[in-house]
Amino acid sequence: MSADEDYVYDEESGEWMSASELAAKRAAADTVEVRDAVGNLLADGDQVTLIKDLEVKGAGQTLKRGTLIKSIRLTGDPQEIDCRYDGIKGLVLRAEFVRKR
């Protein structure tokens, strides 16, 4: 922290903190942690494997247990991940049915 930095009052904690500290705290609060079925933290670009056979509504297809899904994207929802799979557009999976590879 530098001596010329602005300090602001954080109403949540009741403390004075530098503007940069407060901005970092708020950015961290906005991030959503997405965890797979066994508790591993997921991130954009991770590869996951299905732990259960899943019937894909609207595609008339079933994804089998052990299917590898490459390059997932987080949606901002702690239980949903967006992914691509051959022949299925707009596939969204629940994090509870995948395991990080």
C-alpha positions as CSV (number, residue, x, y, z in Angstrom):
1,M,0.0,0.0,0.0
2,S,1.2,3.5,-0.8
3,A,0.8,6.5,1.4
4,D,-1.2,8.4,-1.3
5,E,-3.8,5.7,-1.9
6,D,-7.5,6.4,-1.2
7,Y,-9.2,4.6,1.6
8,V,-12.9,3.8,1.6
9,Y,-15.2,2.5,4.3
10,D,-16.4,-1.1,3.8
11,E,-19.8,-1.3,5.3
12,E,-19.8,-5.2,5.3
13,S,-16.8,-5.5,7.5
14,G,-17.0,-2.1,9.2
15,E,-13.3,-1.4,8.4
16,W,-11.4,1.2,6.4
17,M,-9.5,-0.3,3.5
18,S,-7.6,0.8,0.5
19,A,-9.7,1.2,-2.7
20,S,-7.6,-1.5,-4.5
21,E,-8.1,-4.0,-1.6
22,L,-11.9,-3.3,-1.6
23,A,-12.0,-3.8,-5.4
24,A,-10.2,-7.1,-5.1
25,K,-12.5,-8.3,-2.3
26,R,-15.6,-7.5,-4.4
27,A,-14.1,-9.3,-7.5
28,A,-13.4,-12.4,-5.4
29,A,-17.0,-12.3,-4.0
30,D,-18.4,-12.2,-7.6
31,T,-16.6,-15.4,-8.7
32,V,-18.5,-18.7,-8.4
33,E,-16.8,-21.9,-7.4
34,V,-17.9,-24.9,-9.5
35,R,-17.0,-28.3,-8.1
36,D,-17.4,-31.7,-9.8
37,A,-19.0,-34.8,-8.2
38,V,-16.0,-35.5,-6.0
39,G,-15.2,-31.9,-5.0
40,N,-12.5,-30.9,-7.5
41,L,-12.6,-27.3,-8.5
42,L,-13.5,-26.8,-12.2
43,A,-12.3,-24.0,-14.5
44,D,-12.8,-22.9,-18.1
45,G,-11.1,-25.3,-20.5
46,D,-11.0,-28.3,-18.2
47,Q,-11.8,-31.8,-19.5
48,V,-14.4,-33.8,-17.6
49,T,-15.7,-37.4,-17.7
50,L,-19.3,-38.4,-17.2
51,I,-19.9,-40.5,-14.1
52,K,-23.4,-41.6,-15.1
53,D,-25.3,-42.3,-18.3
54,L,-27.3,-39.2,-19.3
55,E,-30.2,-38.9,-21.7
56,V,-29.9,-35.7,-23.6
57,K,-33.4,-34.1,-24.0
58,G,-34.1,-32.9,-27.5
59,A,-31.2,-34.7,-29.1
60,G,-32.6,-38.3,-28.8
61,Q,-29.2,-39.4,-27.7
62,T,-27.7,-40.9,-24.5
63,L,-24.2,-40.0,-23.4
64,K,-22.6,-43.0,-21.7
65,R,-20.7,-43.1,-18.5
66,G,-17.0,-42.5,-19.1
67,T,-17.6,-40.1,-22.1
68,L,-14.9,-37.5,-22.3
69,I,-16.1,-33.9,-22.6
70,K,-13.3,-31.5,-23.7
71,S,-13.0,-27.8,-23.0
72,I,-15.8,-26.9,-20.7
73,R,-17.0,-23.3,-19.9
74,L,-18.4,-22.1,-16.7
75,T,-21.8,-20.4,-16.8
76,G,-21.8,-18.5,-13.5
77,D,-24.1,-21.0,-12.0
78,P,-22.4,-23.2,-9.4
79,Q,-24.0,-26.4,-10.7
80,E,-24.0,-25.9,-14.5
81,I,-21.3,-26.2,-17.1
82,D,-21.5,-25.4,-20.8
83,C,-19.8,-27.8,-23.1
84,R,-19.6,-29.1,-26.7
85,Y,-20.1,-32.6,-27.9
86,D,-20.3,-33.9,-31.5
87,G,-23.9,-33.7,-32.7
88,I,-25.3,-31.8,-29.7
89,K,-25.6,-28.1,-29.8
90,G,-25.8,-26.0,-26.6
91,L,-25.1,-28.9,-24.2
92,V,-25.3,-27.9,-20.5
93,L,-24.4,-30.5,-17.9
94,R,-24.9,-30.5,-14.2
95,A,-21.6,-30.5,-12.3
96,E,-22.8,-33.3,-10.0
97,F,-22.6,-35.7,-13.0
98,V,-19.0,-35.1,-14.1
99,R,-15.5,-35.7,-12.7
100,K,-12.5,-33.6,-13.6
101,R,-9.9,-35.5,-15.6
